[in-house]
């Protein structure tokens, strides 16, 4: 069973599911993910680059906030041009909200206008649980040494209102900008907000 906290968008699992805890400053857990494009993506292959992992659910209003406004695509494009590798991760189980087959995910990539490198399909929740991903979006930034330098919310406005975006502090952009400039990340961890990840 699952008890939802709608205000925070968090999903507390009462079943015997085990989640890892990913801490800023520690090595990012390695994984191989299957992309909707049919390719396999091994995190270790991107050592030497900044990597962003972004949990995704096309039906989540918080995802709509950042995609319908173009905010997420702008971030993906801006930092992709700077060499950042950006993955969307779908951990929705088959039959649950946000679940997509490979073909559906590919079509959705076109429809959403995403600028991410790939959409990783994680219906068994292995990658999500490895990272302790709780919400869509839950954001993780990994530096070229393979360390997690940020995890948590995309910004400081826990709402589904796109009108809040211009006045929001974007934690992901701040972490990338600071790290790329050789500075310490001032906010390395926040509480993620959004829809609870729909694990199996």
VOKE-325863 format. One record per residue (C-alpha): residue number from 1; x, y, z. Coordinates in nm, 2 decimals. Each point is the difference from the previous one (the first is absolute). Example, Ala and Ser with C-alpha at 12.3 -4.5 7.8 and 13.67 -1.06 7.14 Angstrom:
<rs>
1_1.23_-0.45_0.78
2_0.14_0.34_-0.07
</rs>
This chain:
<rs>
1_0.00_0.00_0.00
2_0.10_0.36_-0.05
3_-0.09_0.31_0.20
4_0.03_0.32_-0.19
5_0.08_0.35_0.14
6_-0.15_0.22_-0.27
7_0.13_0.33_0.13
8_0.36_-0.11_-0.02
9_-0.05_-0.22_-0.29
10_0.18_-0.28_0.18
11_-0.09_-0.36_0.00
12_0.07_-0.20_0.32
13_0.03_-0.37_-0.07
14_-0.14_-0.22_0.27
15_0.10_-0.32_-0.18
16_0.34_-0.15_0.05
17_0.18_0.21_-0.27
18_0.36_0.08_0.06
19_0.14_0.34_-0.11
20_0.36_0.11_0.00
21_0.10_0.34_0.14
22_0.21_0.20_-0.24
23_0.20_0.27_0.18
24_0.16_0.30_-0.15
25_0.38_-0.04_-0.01
26_-0.02_-0.37_-0.03
27_0.05_-0.21_-0.32
28_-0.30_-0.03_-0.22
29_-0.13_-0.36_-0.02
30_0.10_-0.16_-0.34
31_-0.27_-0.15_-0.22
32_-0.08_-0.10_-0.35
33_-0.33_0.13_-0.13
34_-0.20_-0.09_-0.31
35_-0.09_0.30_-0.21
36_-0.33_0.03_-0.18
37_0.22_0.02_-0.31
38_0.10_-0.36_0.05
39_0.36_0.09_0.11
40_0.16_-0.08_0.34
41_0.14_0.28_0.20
42_0.27_-0.08_0.26
43_0.06_0.29_0.25
44_0.37_-0.09_0.03
45_0.04_0.08_-0.37
46_-0.06_0.36_0.08
47_0.26_0.05_0.27
48_0.18_0.32_-0.09
49_-0.33_0.18_-0.07
50_-0.27_0.16_0.20
51_-0.31_-0.22_0.01
52_-0.36_0.10_0.10
53_-0.25_-0.27_0.09
54_-0.36_0.12_-0.01
55_-0.30_-0.22_0.10
56_-0.29_0.04_-0.24
57_-0.37_-0.08_-0.02
58_-0.18_0.15_-0.29
59_-0.33_0.01_0.19
60_0.13_0.19_0.30
61_-0.11_0.37_0.03
62_0.34_0.09_0.14
63_0.16_-0.14_-0.31
64_-0.26_0.19_-0.21
65_0.11_0.32_0.19
66_0.35_-0.03_-0.12
67_-0.06_-0.15_-0.35
68_-0.31_0.19_-0.12
69_0.18_0.32_0.09
70_0.32_-0.11_-0.18
71_0.20_0.05_0.32
72_0.14_-0.36_0.01
73_0.08_-0.01_-0.37
74_0.18_0.34_0.03
75_0.21_-0.14_0.29
76_0.08_-0.32_-0.19
77_0.10_0.19_-0.31
78_0.21_0.26_0.18
79_0.20_-0.25_0.19
80_0.01_-0.26_-0.28
81_0.18_0.26_-0.21
82_0.25_0.02_0.29
83_0.06_-0.37_-0.01
84_-0.23_-0.11_0.27
85_-0.16_-0.34_-0.05
86_-0.37_0.00_0.10
87_-0.21_-0.30_0.05
88_-0.37_-0.02_0.07
89_-0.09_-0.31_0.20
90_-0.35_-0.16_0.00
91_-0.04_-0.23_0.30
92_-0.38_-0.04_-0.03
93_-0.10_-0.36_0.02
94_-0.20_-0.16_-0.28
95_-0.37_0.09_0.05
96_0.09_0.30_0.21
97_-0.03_0.37_-0.07
98_0.28_0.12_-0.23
99_0.10_-0.35_-0.12
100_0.11_0.00_-0.37
101_0.12_-0.26_-0.23
102_0.31_0.07_-0.21
103_-0.21_0.10_-0.30
104_-0.22_0.22_0.22
105_0.30_0.16_0.16
106_0.16_0.08_-0.33
107_-0.32_0.16_-0.12
108_-0.03_0.19_0.32
109_0.36_0.13_-0.04
110_-0.11_0.16_-0.33
111_-0.32_0.14_0.14
112_0.16_0.14_0.31
113_0.29_0.15_-0.19
114_0.25_-0.13_0.25
115_0.37_0.08_-0.04
116_0.12_-0.28_0.22
117_0.25_-0.25_-0.14
118_-0.23_-0.30_0.07
119_-0.31_-0.12_0.19
120_0.09_-0.30_0.21
121_-0.27_-0.25_0.07
122_0.00_-0.14_0.35
123_-0.33_-0.18_0.05
124_0.14_-0.23_0.26
125_0.12_0.30_0.20
126_0.36_-0.12_0.04
127_0.16_0.33_-0.09
128_-0.26_0.20_0.19
129_0.05_-0.20_0.31
130_0.38_0.01_-0.04
131_-0.02_0.37_0.02
132_-0.29_0.03_0.24
133_-0.20_0.20_-0.26
134_-0.32_0.12_0.17
135_-0.17_0.24_-0.24
136_-0.04_0.12_-0.35
137_0.21_0.19_-0.05
138_0.27_-0.11_0.24
139_0.33_0.14_-0.12
140_0.36_-0.13_0.05
141_0.32_0.17_-0.13
142_0.31_-0.20_-0.03
143_0.34_0.16_-0.06
144_0.28_-0.12_-0.23
145_0.16_-0.20_0.29
146_-0.32_-0.20_0.04
147_-0.11_0.17_0.32
148_-0.35_0.12_0.07
149_0.02_0.38_0.05
150_-0.37_0.07_0.02
151_-0.32_-0.20_0.07
152_-0.35_0.12_0.06
153_-0.26_0.25_-0.15
154_0.05_0.18_-0.32
155_-0.07_0.33_0.16
156_-0.13_0.17_0.32
157_-0.37_0.03_-0.10
158_-0.19_-0.31_0.10
159_-0.30_0.06_-0.23
160_-0.13_-0.12_-0.33
161_-0.05_0.37_-0.11
162_0.23_0.09_-0.29
163_-0.05_0.37_0.10
164_0.24_-0.07_0.28
165_0.29_-0.09_-0.22
166_0.14_0.35_-0.07
167_0.03_0.07_0.37
168_0.14_-0.34_0.09
169_0.36_-0.08_0.10
170_0.09_-0.29_-0.23
171_0.22_-0.23_0.21
172_0.11_-0.22_-0.29
173_0.13_0.30_-0.20
174_0.17_0.15_0.30
175_0.18_-0.33_0.08
176_0.12_-0.04_-0.36
177_0.11_0.36_-0.03
178_0.19_0.00_0.33
179_0.16_-0.34_-0.07
180_0.10_0.09_-0.35
181_0.16_0.32_0.13
182_0.21_-0.21_0.25
183_-0.20_0.12_0.30
184_-0.17_-0.20_0.27
185_-0.37_-0.07_-0.04
186_-0.17_0.22_0.27
187_-0.33_-0.20_0.00
188_0.09_-0.37_-0.04
189_-0.33_-0.16_0.12
190_-0.36_0.11_0.02
191_-0.33_-0.18_0.06
192_-0.14_-0.10_-0.34
193_-0.35_0.09_-0.10
194_-0.25_-0.13_-0.26
195_-0.20_-0.32_-0.05
196_0.11_-0.31_0.18
197_0.18_-0.24_-0.23
198_-0.24_-0.28_-0.09
199_0.21_-0.31_0.09
200_-0.11_-0.35_-0.04
</rs>
